[in-house]
Amino acid sequence: MADNTPTGSAETGAEMDYAEHERTYSLFLTMTKYGSLTVVAVLIAMAFGFFTTAGFISSTILFLLIIALGTWLLR
């Protein structure tokens, strides 16, 4: 059977662009944060619209208010 254990150094290949890694990770965290806010706002607005007599317009206004407040809190 062939022996596939590495014999060279662990740092093979090109140099890593750590600044690009940091920017990509920061973008990922930002998208996750605001994506979670949007999902939570949609679920709250849907529950408000479906389980009360408020209706579509009121739940849309609630959704926009939650998004605005959440964006202000998360910045």
N, CA, C and O atoms as a printed pandas DataFrame, in Angstrom:
     atom_number atom_name residue_name chain_id  residue_number  x_coord  y_coord  z_coord
0              1         N          MET        A               1    0.849   -1.165    0.000
1              2        CA          MET        A               1    0.000    0.000    0.000
2              3         C          MET        A               1    0.903    1.238    0.000
3              4         O          MET        A               1    1.974    1.238    0.605
4              5         N          ALA        A               2    0.464    2.261   -0.670
5              6        CA          ALA        A               2    1.268    3.479   -0.792
6              7         C          ALA        A               2    1.284    4.257    0.520
7              8         O          ALA        A               2    0.298    4.280    1.257
8              9         N          ASP        A               3    2.404    4.886    0.794
9             10        CA          ASP        A               3    2.557    5.715    1.982
10            11         C          ASP        A               3    2.289    7.163    1.590
11            12         O          ASP        A               3    3.082    7.756    0.859
12            13         N          ASN        A               4    1.178    7.749    2.066
13            14        CA          ASN        A               4    0.777    9.106    1.689
14            15         C          ASN        A               4    1.054   10.127    2.785
15            16         O          ASN        A               4    0.455   11.202    2.780
16            17         N          THR        A               5    1.923    9.828    3.701
17            18        CA          THR        A               5    2.226   10.792    4.755
18            19         C          THR        A               5    3.093   11.903    4.185
19            20         O          THR        A               5    4.037   11.638    3.440
20            21         N          PRO        A               6    2.776   13.152    4.533
21            22        CA          PRO        A               6    3.566   14.262    3.991
22            23         C          PRO        A               6    4.968   14.280    4.585
23            24         O          PRO        A               6    5.160   14.031    5.775
24            25         N          THR        A               7    5.929   14.575    3.742
25            26        CA          THR        A               7    7.313   14.620    4.204
26            27         C          THR        A               7    7.856   16.041    4.241
27            28         O          THR        A               7    8.903   16.282    4.841
28            29         N          GLY        A               8    7.157   16.994    3.605
29            30        CA          GLY        A               8    7.627   18.372    3.575
30            31         C          GLY        A               8    7.045   19.179    4.710
31            32         O          GLY        A               8    6.425   18.652    5.634
32            33         N          SER        A               9    7.264   20.463    4.610
33            34        CA          SER        A               9    6.732   21.352    5.648
34            35         C          SER        A               9    5.220   21.501    5.503
35            36         O          SER        A               9    4.651   21.223    4.448
36            37         N          ALA        A              10    4.590   21.939    6.576
37            38        CA          ALA        A              10    3.139   22.120    6.553
38            39         C          ALA        A              10    2.741   23.356    5.748
39            40         O          ALA        A              10    1.608   23.439    5.274
40            41         N          GLU        A              11    3.640   24.304    5.588
41            42        CA          GLU        A              11    3.380   25.549    4.866
42            43         C          GLU        A              11    3.781   25.391    3.405
43            44         O          GLU        A              11    4.807   25.925    2.982
44            45         N          THR        A              12    2.999   24.678    2.649
45            46        CA          THR        A              12    3.283   24.554    1.224
46            47         C          THR        A              12    2.269   25.360    0.448
47            48         O          THR        A              12    1.143   25.553    0.906
48            49         N          GLY        A              13    2.650   25.827   -0.704
49            50        CA          GLY        A              13    1.734   26.593   -1.536
50            51         C          GLY        A              13    2.010   28.082   -1.425
51            52         O          GLY        A              13    3.055   28.505   -0.930
52            53         N          ALA        A              14    1.059   28.855   -1.891
53            54        CA          ALA        A              14    1.215   30.305   -1.941
54            55         C          ALA        A              14    1.019   30.932   -0.564
55            56         O          ALA        A              14    0.449   30.323    0.341
56            57         N          GLU        A              15    1.495   32.140   -0.434
57            58        CA          GLU        A              15    1.292   32.901    0.795
58            59         C          GLU        A              15   -0.195   33.213    0.964
59            60         O          GLU        A              15   -0.907   33.414   -0.020
60            61         N          MET        A              16   -0.654   33.253    2.197
61            62        CA          MET        A              16   -2.062   33.523    2.485
62            63         C          MET        A              16   -2.298   35.026    2.539
63            64         O          MET        A              16   -1.470   35.784    3.044
64            65         N          ASP        A              17   -3.430   35.434    2.018
65            66        CA          ASP        A              17   -3.824   36.843    2.049
66            67         C          ASP        A              17   -4.737   37.036    3.258
67            68         O          ASP        A              17   -5.958   36.924    3.148
68            69         N          TYR        A              18   -4.140   37.324    4.401
69            70        CA          TYR        A              18   -4.892   37.403    5.643
70            71         C          TYR        A              18   -5.846   38.591    5.669
71            72         O          TYR        A              18   -6.901   38.516    6.300
72            73         N          ALA        A              19   -5.500   39.677    5.003
73            74        CA          ALA        A              19   -6.414   40.824    4.946
74            75         C          ALA        A              19   -7.695   40.447    4.214
75            76         O          ALA        A              19   -8.784   40.850    4.620
76            77         N          GLU        A              20   -7.572   39.686    3.150
77            78        CA          GLU        A              20   -8.767   39.231    2.417
78            79         C          GLU        A              20   -9.588   38.264    3.252
79            80         O          GLU        A              20  -10.818   38.287    3.194
80            81         N          HIS        A              21   -8.929   37.416    4.025
81            82        CA          HIS        A              21   -9.653   36.504    4.923
82            83         C          HIS        A              21  -10.459   37.293    5.947
83            84         O          HIS        A              21  -11.613   36.962    6.218
84            85         N          GLU        A              22   -9.861   38.324    6.512
85            86        CA          GLU        A              22  -10.560   39.153    7.498
86            87         C          GLU        A              22  -11.761   39.858    6.881
87            88         O          GLU        A              22  -12.823   39.915    7.501
88            89         N          ARG        A              23  -11.615   40.392    5.680
89            90        CA          ARG        A              23  -12.739   41.066    5.008
90            91         C          ARG        A              23  -13.860   40.087    4.693
91            92         O          ARG        A              23  -15.037   40.406    4.859
92            93         N          THR        A              24  -13.491   38.893    4.238
93            94        CA          THR        A              24  -14.502   37.883    3.918
94            95         C          THR        A              24  -15.251   37.444    5.173
95            96         O          THR        A              24  -16.473   37.299    5.145
96            97         N          TYR        A              25  -14.536   37.234    6.263
97            98        CA          TYR        A              25  -15.173   36.826    7.512
98            99         C          TYR        A              25  -16.065   37.940    8.056
99           100         O          TYR        A              25  -17.146   37.671    8.581
100          101         N          SER        A              26  -15.620   39.175    7.932
101          102        CA          SER        A              26  -16.435   40.312    8.372
102          103         C          SER        A              26  -17.726   40.402    7.554
103          104         O          SER        A              26  -18.796   40.659    8.104
104          105         N          LEU        A              27  -17.622   40.190    6.245
105          106        CA          LEU        A              27  -18.811   40.189    5.390
106          107         C          LEU        A              27  -19.753   39.052    5.773
107          108         O          LEU        A              27  -20.968   39.240    5.821
108          109         N          PHE        A              28  -19.195   37.877    6.045
109          110        CA          PHE        A              28  -20.008   36.740    6.467
110          111         C          PHE        A              28  -20.763   37.038    7.757
111          112         O          PHE        A              28  -21.953   36.742    7.865
112          113         N          LEU        A              29  -20.072   37.626    8.737
113          114        CA          LEU        A              29  -20.735   37.958   10.000
114          115         C          LEU        A              29  -21.826   39.002    9.804
115          116         O          LEU        A              29  -22.891   38.903   10.413
116          117         N          THR        A              30  -21.576   39.994    8.966
117          118        CA          THR        A              30  -22.578   41.024    8.701
118          119         C          THR        A              30  -23.801   40.434    8.013
119          120         O          THR        A              30  -24.935   40.744    8.379
120          121         N          MET        A              31  -23.570   39.583    7.014
121          122        CA          MET        A              31  -24.705   38.966    6.317
122          123         C          MET        A              31  -25.494   38.050    7.242
123          124         O          MET        A              31  -26.721   38.001    7.162
124          125         N          THR        A              32  -24.809   37.329    8.115
125          126        CA          THR        A              32  -25.494   36.461    9.073
126          127         C          THR        A              32  -26.318   37.275   10.058
127          128         O          THR        A              32  -27.443   36.899   10.390
128          129         N          LYS        A              33  -25.768   38.378   10.522
129          130        CA          LYS        A              33  -26.447   39.220   11.503
130          131         C          LYS        A              33  -27.730   39.812   10.907
131          132         O          LYS        A              33  -28.797   39.719   11.513
132          133         N          TYR        A              34  -27.625   40.413    9.733
133          134        CA          TYR        A              34  -28.801   41.046    9.144
134          135         C          TYR        A              34  -29.762   40.028    8.528
135          136         O          TYR        A              34  -30.963   40.285    8.451
136          137         N          GLY        A              35  -29.255   38.888    8.094
137          138        CA          GLY        A              35  -30.135   37.817    7.631
138          139         C          GLY        A              35  -30.981   37.260    8.762
139          140         O          GLY        A              35  -32.169   36.989    8.585
140          141         N          SER        A              36  -30.364   37.091    9.925
141          142        CA          SER        A              36  -31.113   36.618   11.100
142          143         C          SER        A              36  -32.158   37.640   11.526
143          144         O          SER        A              36  -33.274   37.276   11.896
144          145         N          LEU        A              37  -31.799   38.914   11.474
145          146        CA          LEU        A              37  -32.759   39.972   11.790
146          147         C          LEU        A              37  -33.954   39.917   10.853
147          148         O          LEU        A              37  -35.095   40.051   11.297
148          149         N          THR        A              38  -33.710   39.721    9.569
149          150        CA          THR        A              38  -34.799   39.665    8.596
150          151         C          THR        A              38  -35.708   38.467    8.838
151          152         O          THR        A              38  -36.931   38.591    8.767
152          153         N          VAL        A              39  -35.120   37.306    9.124
153          154        CA          VAL        A              39  -35.923   36.108    9.382
154          155         C          VAL        A              39  -36.782   36.296   10.624
155          156         O          VAL        A              39  -37.960   35.939   10.620
156          157         N          VAL        A              40  -36.212   36.844   11.675
157          158        CA          VAL        A              40  -36.970   37.081   12.913
158          159         C          VAL        A              40  -38.085   38.091   12.665
159          160         O          VAL        A              40  -39.200   37.910   13.156
160          161         N          ALA        A              41  -37.801   39.147   11.914
161          162        CA          ALA        A              41  -38.819   40.161   11.631
162          163         C          ALA        A              41  -39.956   39.576   10.803
163          164         O          ALA        A              41  -41.122   39.886   11.051
164          165         N          VAL        A              42  -39.639   38.745    9.835
165          166        CA          VAL        A              42  -40.685   38.108    9.024
166          167         C          VAL        A              42  -41.549   37.200    9.887
167          168         O          VAL        A              42  -42.775   37.219    9.769
168          169         N          LEU        A              43  -40.928   36.407   10.751
169          170        CA          LEU        A              43  -41.702   35.497   11.597
170          171         C          LEU        A              43  -42.604   36.247   12.574
171          172         O          LEU        A              43  -43.749   35.848   12.788
172          173         N          ILE        A              44  -42.104   37.322   13.165
173          174        CA          ILE        A              44  -42.927   38.104   14.086
174          175         C          ILE        A              44  -44.071   38.774   13.340
175          176         O          ILE        A              44  -45.204   38.783   13.823
176          177         N          ALA        A              45  -43.789   39.335   12.171
177          178        CA          ALA        A              45  -44.838   39.996   11.387
178          179         C          ALA        A              45  -45.885   38.993   10.904
179          180         O          ALA        A              45  -47.078   39.297   10.883
180          181         N          MET        A              46  -45.436   37.798   10.516
181          182        CA          MET        A              46  -46.401   36.775   10.094
182          183         C          MET        A              46  -47.285   36.341   11.258
183          184         O          MET        A              46  -48.496   36.195   11.094
184          185         N          ALA        A              47  -46.696   36.136   12.418
185          186        CA          ALA        A              47  -47.488   35.754   13.582
186          187         C          ALA        A              47  -48.473   36.862   13.943
187          188         O          ALA        A              47  -49.621   36.584   14.288
188          189         N          PHE        A              48  -48.029   38.110   13.864
189          190        CA          PHE        A              48  -48.902   39.245   14.158
190          191         C          PHE        A              48  -50.046   39.325   13.145
191          192         O          PHE        A              48  -51.187   39.599   13.516
192          193         N          GLY        A              49  -49.744   39.088   11.879
193          194        CA          GLY        A              49  -50.771   39.170   10.848
194          195         C          GLY        A              49  -51.742   38.012   10.856
195          196         O          GLY        A              49  -52.932   38.199   10.603
196          197         N          PHE        A              50  -51.249   36.807   11.145
197          198        CA          PHE        A              50  -52.103   35.626   11.075
198          199         C          PHE        A              50  -52.916   35.381   12.342
199          200         O          PHE        A              50  -54.054   34.918   12.261
200          201         N          PHE        A              51  -52.358   35.681   13.495
201          202        CA          PHE        A              51  -53.008   35.305   14.742
202          203         C          PHE        A              51  -53.732   36.450   15.440
203          204         O          PHE        A              51  -54.264   36.267   16.535
204          205         N          THR        A              52  -53.759   37.612   14.829
205          206        CA          THR        A              52  -54.544   38.729   15.358
206          207         C          THR        A              52  -55.457   39.224   14.242
207          208         O          THR        A              52  -55.419   38.710   13.124
208          209         N          THR        A              53  -56.246   40.186   14.540
209          210        CA          THR        A              53  -57.125   40.754   13.514
210          211         C          THR        A              53  -56.491   41.992   12.887
211          212         O          THR        A              53  -57.195   42.831   12.326
212          213         N          ALA        A              54  -55.181   42.110   12.978
213          214        CA          ALA        A              54  -54.482   43.305   12.497
214          215         C          ALA        A              54  -54.491   43.399   10.979
215          216         O          ALA        A              54  -54.737   44.477   10.437
216          217         N          GLY        A              55  -54.231   42.307   10.283
217          218        CA          GLY        A              55  -54.243   42.324    8.837
218          219         C          GLY        A              55  -52.871   42.522    8.223
219          220         O          GLY        A              55  -51.855   42.621    8.912
220          221         N          PHE        A              56  -52.882   42.578    6.888
221          222        CA          PHE        A              56  -51.650   42.624    6.118
222          223         C          PHE        A              56  -50.899   43.949    6.275
223          224         O          PHE        A              56  -49.684   43.962    6.469
224          225         N          ILE        A              57  -51.619   45.042    6.190
225          226        CA          ILE        A              57  -50.970   46.362    6.243
226          227         C          ILE        A              57  -50.297   46.572    7.603
227          228         O          ILE        A              57  -49.165   47.050    7.670
228          229         N          SER        A              58  -50.981   46.222    8.663
229          230        CA          SER        A              58  -50.400   46.389   10.001
230          231         C          SER        A              58  -49.184   45.499   10.210
231          232         O          SER        A              58  -48.207   45.925   10.826
232          233         N          SER        A              59  -49.229   44.274    9.707
233          234        CA          SER        A              59  -48.073   43.395    9.859
234          235         C          SER        A              59  -46.907   43.861    8.996
235          236         O          SER        A              59  -45.751   43.674    9.376
236          237         N          THR        A              60  -47.185   44.465    7.846
237          238        CA          THR        A              60  -46.113   45.026    7.020
238          239         C          THR        A              60  -45.462   46.214    7.719
239          240         O          THR        A              60  -44.240   46.360    7.695
240          241         N          ILE        A              61  -46.263   47.046    8.330
241          242        CA          ILE        A              61  -45.723   48.185    9.081
242          243         C          ILE        A              61  -44.894   47.682   10.259
243          244         O          ILE        A              61  -43.824   48.223   10.537
244          245         N          LEU        A              62  -45.377   46.658   10.950
245          246        CA          LEU        A              62  -44.607   46.077   12.054
246          247         C          LEU        A              62  -43.285   45.515   11.559
247          248         O          LEU        A              62  -42.254   45.694   12.207
248          249         N          PHE        A              63  -43.304   44.830   10.406
249          250        CA          PHE        A              63  -42.078   44.294    9.826
250          251         C          PHE        A              63  -41.061   45.411    9.563
251          252         O          PHE        A              63  -39.886   45.282    9.904
252          253         N          LEU        A              64  -41.522   46.497    8.961
253          254        CA          LEU        A              64  -40.622   47.615    8.662
254          255         C          LEU        A              64  -40.079   48.261    9.940
255          256         O          LEU        A              64  -38.916   48.662    9.990
256          257         N          LEU        A              65  -40.913   48.358   10.959
257          258        CA          LEU        A              65  -40.450   48.914   12.236
258          259         C          LEU        A              65  -39.406   48.018   12.899
259          260         O          LEU        A              65  -38.421   48.513   13.445
260          261         N          ILE        A              66  -39.617   46.715   12.853
261          262        CA          ILE        A              66  -38.656   45.787   13.446
262          263         C          ILE        A              66  -37.330   45.847   12.696
263          264         O          ILE        A              66  -36.264   45.835   13.310
264          265         N          ILE        A              67  -37.397   45.912   11.371
265          266        CA          ILE        A              67  -36.174   46.008   10.570
266          267         C          ILE        A              67  -35.433   47.309   10.890
267          268         O          ILE        A              67  -34.213   47.302   11.054
268          269         N          ALA        A              68  -36.161   48.418   10.978
269          270        CA          ALA        A              68  -35.516   49.701   11.259
270          271         C          ALA        A              68  -34.897   49.705   12.656
271          272         O          ALA        A              68  -33.759   50.144   12.827
272          273         N          LEU        A              69  -35.630   49.225   13.644
273          274        CA          LEU        A              69  -35.107   49.192   15.006
274          275         C          LEU        A              69  -33.932   48.229   15.125
275          276         O          LEU        A              69  -32.935   48.542   15.775
276          277         N          GLY        A              70  -34.044   47.064   14.504
277          278        CA          GLY        A              70  -32.967   46.096   14.556
278          279         C          GLY        A              70  -31.708   46.591   13.866
279          280         O          GLY        A              70  -30.600   46.361   14.352
280          281         N          THR        A              71  -31.869   47.270   12.736
281          282        CA          THR        A              71  -30.709   47.823   12.038
282          283         C          THR        A              71  -30.028   48.883   12.891
283          284         O          THR        A              71  -28.801   48.958   12.937
284          285         N          TRP        A              72  -30.820   49.693   13.559
285          286        CA          TRP        A              72  -30.247   50.708   14.421
286          287         C          TRP        A              72  -29.522   50.099   15.616
287          288         O          TRP        A              72  -28.476   50.602   16.027
288          289         N          LEU        A              73  -30.068   49.025   16.176
289          290        CA          LEU        A              73  -29.453   48.376   17.315
290          291         C          LEU        A              73  -28.207   47.573   16.944
291          292         O          LEU        A              73  -27.278   47.470   17.744
292          293         N          LEU        A              74  -28.181   47.009   15.750
293          294        CA          LEU        A              74  -27.081   46.117   15.358
294          295         C          LEU        A              74  -25.889   46.844   14.728
295          296         O          LEU        A              74  -24.859   46.217   14.485
296          297         N          ARG        A              75  -25.998   48.116   14.464
297          298        CA          ARG        A              75  -24.870   48.781   13.797
298          299         C          ARG        A              75  -23.738   49.037   14.723
299          300         O          ARG        A              75  -22.718   49.589   14.312
